């Protein structure tokens, strides 16, 4: 049975050409690790990175967390070489950079025989988000490349439309909510937490990370506040009591659904030692 790619929330990138960093990444506590053949690897180093993947197959298979590989865009001259390199690696899936059509996903699936996370990073990709979401196991947002493609600022306001469309596309396709893009600052943990909290607020269920230090602040961002969790628990405790008001609001089916979601999220992003 294929690994369920709807469950990981935090995906940690590590360069594929740095096998010395793999073990630390595998044990860092992310839900899944993505060995990167694209942006994190210089063009001159890509052949060596593919060789490292083949030589590191045993480490990939034995890893304590699910492993994916990000491959270069289907339009890239590197794509064919990447596809050959990832076959038979024991991966749970591949992440396809700069996905722009459902055909990109279907061709990658046929070539690799494994699940595809489609990374949407351009205007063309966003325009085809709904068929892409249907073809892929899950979609993710390459927000920095997307902003560059459209010549816009990389701000929450500027990216609001794109994020809303990706959430809607995932829901219409019956897929897990999408995965948000990276926070480039490694040392600014508050920025990571705030970005994760914003992603959660607008309907994303995961985030891409570039350093192990980002894992805990990202988890904190997705974690419900103590007040929200207490409210959700009061709502669920009143379930079945007929027409009930909690904090002055009537508890009906949508309110119950929201409370259930908060409780599940609290369990998923439980703080260490809790």
Secondary structure as UniProt FT lines:
FT   TURN            5..6
FT   STRAND          10..15
FT   TURN            16..17
FT   HELIX           19..21
FT   HELIX           22..26
FT   STRAND          32..36
FT   TURN            39..40
FT   HELIX           43..45
FT   HELIX           46..55
FT   HELIX           57..62
FT   STRAND          66..71
FT   TURN            74..75
FT   TURN            77..78
FT   HELIX           79..86
FT   TURN            87..88
FT   STRAND          93..96
FT   TURN            97..98
FT   HELIX           102..112
FT   STRAND          115..120
FT   HELIX           123..127
FT   HELIX           129..135
FT   STRAND          138..141
FT   HELIX           143..150
FT   HELIX           156..173
FT   STRAND          179..180
FT   HELIX           189..201
FT   TURN            202..203
FT   STRAND          206..209
FT   TURN            212..213
FT   HELIX           214..222
FT   HELIX           226..237
FT   TURN            238..240
FT   STRAND          244..246
FT   TURN            247..248
FT   STRAND          249..251
FT   HELIX           253..268
FT   TURN            272..273
//
